[in-house]
């Protein structure tokens, strides 16, 4: 049954319980004087009457519903029947009848303060504001120590659209119960809905003062409010309150932790780190946990400079610090992520980082706890290698992990995929295929198994076995992993479009060879092959793919302006093709991070969100776009 206007709602559970109570009571009383078959018939008739009354109410035939609800209520005095009858009177504007109904019930149910709200609502509908407010105030004044009574009254006011009186109800209950930390969540929610953010924040911080252990639930409530509130009023109010309270109570750890949490919510990682260091200095017994937390969250949000500063802060305390090991690994991970994310190769930074990895492995050793460090170092060695010795060293590191005891089978599979990638990079195609096949066989129903299958299919594409590659890719298009399915679809379409266009596959073979050279870091050779395709024909379905690959080459070479021009050409002339959103997102990142043209970057993010809303890049583009406002 739908919600009734101007009627205090009762949960379905309570209604059912009360109806069952009435039925049982009637059954007990009737069993004394009537035969069982008469009782069944009576209850059945009541049930039929109620169903018919409900039918009339739902179809807005309120007069007919009144004829049925009146005897039902007179016979049982049931709360549910009262609400329905009251609702019918209100809907038909029979305010006098409704008033008599409420007043009679008030004599019987003196502790039901919601009846005062029902009566106040009637006077409000009749335009008598003075009497309406009188009954509302009377209800609040009569609040006692019964928490159920308080909650019911406040909810009744909320449903009547009078949040102000709901607030007064909770405040009166506090006064009567002499307890200033009850109904915090309820009051804070009401203050938030009414835009009184200062009072909402004060409620939470007053609770925090009395109960520091409630900080987690307060943060969850505030996070929800921040997500649901438009504009900056709440966030600015919260910041000002925190700053004020920290100035007044600089040694209050809860306030400092709240400021760290808030700064992280706002992605102000620099300020969060400052506050975390303050906590670390004033409360050394915490052992740098807040600094470590800031480091991890900053790294996850690609704020690598802040992550490095945070990790370094703890590493500087020495190897005896309980978080030294984790922060040593984390520091190298953040530095690796920064280099790995960069569009161009910085050989000086890579050489420095390699030396740091060597020193860390020598100090910390090779064990399951340092596997992430070993994997990153192997990747750094292999994909920046200029000699076979570096490739061999990377391979040895990965084999050490595979043969290491206590490493999880899932992690071993991941490392085997990385080793396969390394073999492919080194030109050992069949060794790569063998490793991919091992992982696929061991993880048939897992995402990592699907990834191995995709890598093997792509290897077949590199080997110019296009028919087999396409058959495997078509299977993967139904993968549970959206990313794998999308990559499989793109490569499958690339193959099928060009197989139909060129029965000899000449152009596709050249493109696959160039693709592999690009993967292996042979940039000049890849560029030459791509040029060869464009010189052989005036038009070909591969042209947008070729432009994208050329843009990637220019980015790896640090030629940002040339890369931007190529990506813009793809967006402008191939906007309906599958690579348009890729090109748009790449161009946005390039302008934001390298060319430092924030206006162009914002335009690209905005265009992606408007023109390609289902793109895999949509969420990332939205976050970047919002961060640049």
TACOR-V138125 format. One record per pair of residues at least 4 apart in sequence whose C-alpha atoms are under 7 Angstrom apart, sorted by the first residue. I is the first residue (numbers start at 1). J is the second residue. Records with the same first field share a line. If there is no record, write none. Layout:
I = J ; J
//
This chain:
4 = 87
5 = 87
6 = 87 ; 160
7 = 83 ; 87
8 = 156 ; 159
10 = 14 ; 15
11 = 15
12 = 16
13 = 17
14 = 18
15 = 19 ; 80
16 = 20
17 = 21
18 = 22
19 = 23
20 = 24
21 = 25
22 = 26
23 = 27
24 = 28
25 = 29
26 = 30
27 = 31 ; 39
30 = 34 ; 39
31 = 35 ; 36
34 = 38 ; 39
35 = 39
36 = 40
37 = 41
38 = 42
39 = 43
40 = 44
41 = 45
42 = 46
43 = 47
44 = 48
45 = 49
46 = 50
47 = 51
48 = 52
49 = 53 ; 68
50 = 54
51 = 55
52 = 56
53 = 57 ; 65 ; 68 ; 69
54 = 58
55 = 59
56 = 60 ; 61 ; 62 ; 64 ; 65
57 = 61 ; 62 ; 65
61 = 65
62 = 66 ; 88 ; 92
63 = 67
64 = 68
65 = 69
66 = 70 ; 85 ; 88
68 = 72
69 = 73 ; 81 ; 85
70 = 74 ; 85
71 = 75
72 = 76 ; 81
73 = 77 ; 78 ; 81 ; 82
78 = 82
79 = 83
80 = 84
81 = 85
82 = 86
83 = 87
84 = 88
85 = 89
86 = 90 ; 98
87 = 91
88 = 92
89 = 93 ; 94 ; 95 ; 97 ; 98
90 = 94 ; 95 ; 98
94 = 98
95 = 99 ; 122
96 = 100
97 = 101
98 = 102
99 = 103 ; 119
100 = 104
101 = 105
102 = 106 ; 115 ; 119
103 = 107
104 = 108
105 = 109
106 = 110 ; 115
113 = 139 ; 153
114 = 118 ; 152 ; 153 ; 156
115 = 119
116 = 120 ; 135 ; 136 ; 139
117 = 121 ; 135 ; 136 ; 156 ; 157
118 = 122
119 = 123 ; 135
120 = 124 ; 131 ; 132 ; 133 ; 135 ; 136
121 = 125 ; 132
122 = 126
123 = 127 ; 128 ; 129 ; 131 ; 132
124 = 128 ; 129 ; 132
128 = 132
129 = 133
130 = 134
131 = 135
132 = 136
133 = 137
134 = 138
135 = 139
136 = 140
137 = 141
138 = 142
139 = 143
140 = 168 ; 169 ; 172
143 = 150 ; 172 ; 173
144 = 173 ; 176
145 = 173 ; 176 ; 177
146 = 150
147 = 151
148 = 152
149 = 153
150 = 154 ; 169 ; 170 ; 173
151 = 155
152 = 156
153 = 157
154 = 158 ; 166 ; 169
155 = 159
156 = 160
157 = 161 ; 162 ; 163 ; 165 ; 166
158 = 162 ; 163 ; 166
162 = 166
163 = 167 ; 190
164 = 168
165 = 169
166 = 170
167 = 171 ; 187 ; 190
168 = 172
169 = 173
170 = 174 ; 183
171 = 175
172 = 176
173 = 177
174 = 178 ; 179 ; 180 ; 182
175 = 179
181 = 207
183 = 187
184 = 188 ; 203 ; 204
185 = 189
186 = 190
187 = 191
188 = 192 ; 200 ; 203
189 = 193
190 = 194
191 = 195 ; 196 ; 197 ; 199 ; 200
192 = 196 ; 197 ; 200
196 = 200
197 = 201 ; 234 ; 237
198 = 202 ; 237
199 = 203
200 = 204
201 = 205 ; 238
202 = 206
203 = 207
204 = 208 ; 218
205 = 209
206 = 210
207 = 211
208 = 212 ; 214 ; 215
212 = 254
214 = 218
215 = 219
216 = 220
217 = 221
218 = 222
219 = 223
220 = 224
221 = 225
222 = 226
223 = 227
224 = 228
225 = 229
226 = 234 ; 235
232 = 236
233 = 237
234 = 238
235 = 239
236 = 240
237 = 241
238 = 242
239 = 243
240 = 244
241 = 245
242 = 246 ; 255 ; 259
243 = 247
244 = 248
245 = 249
246 = 250 ; 255 ; 256
252 = 256
253 = 257 ; 279
254 = 258
255 = 259
256 = 260 ; 275 ; 279
257 = 261
258 = 262
259 = 263
260 = 264 ; 272 ; 275 ; 276
261 = 265
262 = 266
263 = 267 ; 268 ; 269 ; 271 ; 272
264 = 268 ; 269 ; 272
268 = 272
269 = 273 ; 298 ; 306
270 = 274 ; 306
271 = 275
272 = 276 ; 294
273 = 277 ; 291 ; 294 ; 310
274 = 278
275 = 279
276 = 280 ; 290 ; 291
277 = 281 ; 291
278 = 282
279 = 283
280 = 284 ; 286 ; 287 ; 288
288 = 292 ; 314
289 = 293
290 = 294
291 = 295 ; 310
292 = 296 ; 310 ; 311
293 = 297
294 = 298
295 = 299 ; 306 ; 307 ; 310 ; 311
296 = 300 ; 307
297 = 301
298 = 302 ; 303 ; 304 ; 306 ; 307
299 = 303 ; 304 ; 307 ; 334
303 = 307
304 = 308 ; 334 ; 338
305 = 309
306 = 310
307 = 311 ; 334
308 = 312 ; 331 ; 334
309 = 313
310 = 314
311 = 315 ; 327 ; 330 ; 331
312 = 316 ; 331
314 = 324 ; 327
315 = 324 ; 327 ; 328
317 = 321
318 = 324
319 = 324
323 = 327
324 = 328
325 = 329
326 = 330
327 = 331
328 = 332
329 = 333 ; 373
330 = 334
331 = 335
332 = 336
333 = 337 ; 373
334 = 338
335 = 339
336 = 340 ; 376
337 = 341
338 = 342
343 = 555 ; 556
344 = 555 ; 556 ; 557 ; 558
345 = 556
346 = 350
347 = 351
348 = 352
349 = 353
350 = 354
351 = 355
352 = 356
353 = 357
354 = 358
355 = 359
356 = 360
357 = 361 ; 377
358 = 362
359 = 363
360 = 364
361 = 365 ; 366
366 = 370
367 = 371
368 = 406 ; 407
370 = 374
371 = 375 ; 401
372 = 376
373 = 377
374 = 378 ; 397
375 = 379 ; 398
376 = 380
377 = 381
378 = 382 ; 394 ; 397 ; 398
379 = 383 ; 394
380 = 384
381 = 385 ; 390 ; 391 ; 394
382 = 390 ; 391 ; 394 ; 422
385 = 390 ; 391
387 = 391
388 = 392
389 = 393
390 = 394
391 = 395
392 = 396
393 = 397
394 = 398
395 = 399 ; 419
396 = 400
397 = 401
398 = 402 ; 415 ; 419
399 = 403
400 = 404
402 = 412 ; 415
407 = 411 ; 412
408 = 412
409 = 413
410 = 414
411 = 415
412 = 416
413 = 417 ; 439
414 = 418
415 = 419
416 = 420 ; 435
417 = 421 ; 435 ; 436 ; 452
418 = 422
419 = 423
420 = 424 ; 432 ; 435 ; 436
421 = 425 ; 432
422 = 426
423 = 427 ; 428 ; 429 ; 431 ; 432
424 = 428 ; 429 ; 432
425 = 519 ; 520
428 = 432
429 = 433
430 = 434
431 = 435
432 = 436
433 = 437 ; 456
434 = 438
435 = 439
436 = 440 ; 452 ; 455 ; 456
437 = 441 ; 452
438 = 442
439 = 443 ; 449 ; 452
440 = 444 ; 449 ; 450 ; 452 ; 453
443 = 448 ; 449
444 = 449
445 = 449
446 = 450
447 = 451 ; 481
448 = 452
449 = 453
450 = 454
451 = 455 ; 484
452 = 456
453 = 457
454 = 458 ; 473 ; 488
455 = 459
456 = 460
457 = 461 ; 469 ; 472 ; 473
458 = 462 ; 469
459 = 463
460 = 464 ; 465 ; 466 ; 469
461 = 465 ; 466 ; 469 ; 512
462 = 512 ; 513 ; 516
464 = 509
465 = 469
466 = 470 ; 495
467 = 471
468 = 472
469 = 473
470 = 474 ; 492 ; 495
471 = 475
472 = 476
473 = 477 ; 488 ; 489 ; 492
474 = 492
476 = 485 ; 488
477 = 485 ; 486 ; 488 ; 489
478 = 485
479 = 484 ; 485
481 = 485
482 = 486
483 = 487
484 = 488
485 = 489
486 = 490
487 = 491
488 = 492
489 = 493
490 = 494
491 = 495
492 = 496
493 = 497
494 = 498
495 = 499
496 = 500
497 = 501
498 = 502 ; 508 ; 541
499 = 503 ; 505
505 = 509
506 = 510
507 = 511 ; 533
508 = 512
509 = 513
510 = 514 ; 529
511 = 515 ; 530
512 = 516
513 = 517
514 = 518 ; 526 ; 529 ; 530
515 = 519 ; 526
516 = 520
517 = 521 ; 522 ; 523 ; 525 ; 526
518 = 522 ; 523 ; 526
522 = 526
523 = 527 ; 553
524 = 528
525 = 529
526 = 530
527 = 531 ; 550
528 = 532
529 = 533
530 = 534 ; 546
531 = 535
532 = 536
533 = 537
534 = 538
542 = 546
543 = 547
544 = 548 ; 570 ; 574
545 = 549
546 = 550
547 = 551 ; 566 ; 570
548 = 552 ; 567
549 = 553
550 = 554
551 = 555 ; 563 ; 566 ; 567
552 = 556
553 = 557
554 = 558 ; 559 ; 560 ; 562 ; 563
555 = 559 ; 560 ; 563
559 = 563
560 = 564 ; 595
561 = 565
562 = 566
563 = 567
564 = 568 ; 587
565 = 569
566 = 570
567 = 571 ; 583 ; 587
568 = 572
569 = 573
570 = 574 ; 575 ; 580 ; 583
571 = 575 ; 580 ; 583 ; 584
574 = 580
575 = 580
576 = 580
579 = 583
580 = 584
581 = 585 ; 608 ; 612 ; 615
582 = 586
583 = 587
584 = 588 ; 604 ; 608
585 = 589 ; 604 ; 605 ; 617
586 = 590
587 = 591
588 = 592 ; 601 ; 604 ; 605
589 = 593 ; 601
590 = 594 ; 595
591 = 595 ; 596 ; 597 ; 598 ; 600 ; 601
592 = 596 ; 597 ; 598 ; 601
597 = 601
598 = 602
599 = 603
600 = 604
601 = 605
602 = 606 ; 625
603 = 607
604 = 608
605 = 609 ; 621 ; 625
606 = 610 ; 625
607 = 611
608 = 612 ; 613 ; 618
609 = 613 ; 618
613 = 618
614 = 618
617 = 621
618 = 622
619 = 623
620 = 624
621 = 625
622 = 626
623 = 627
624 = 628
625 = 629
//
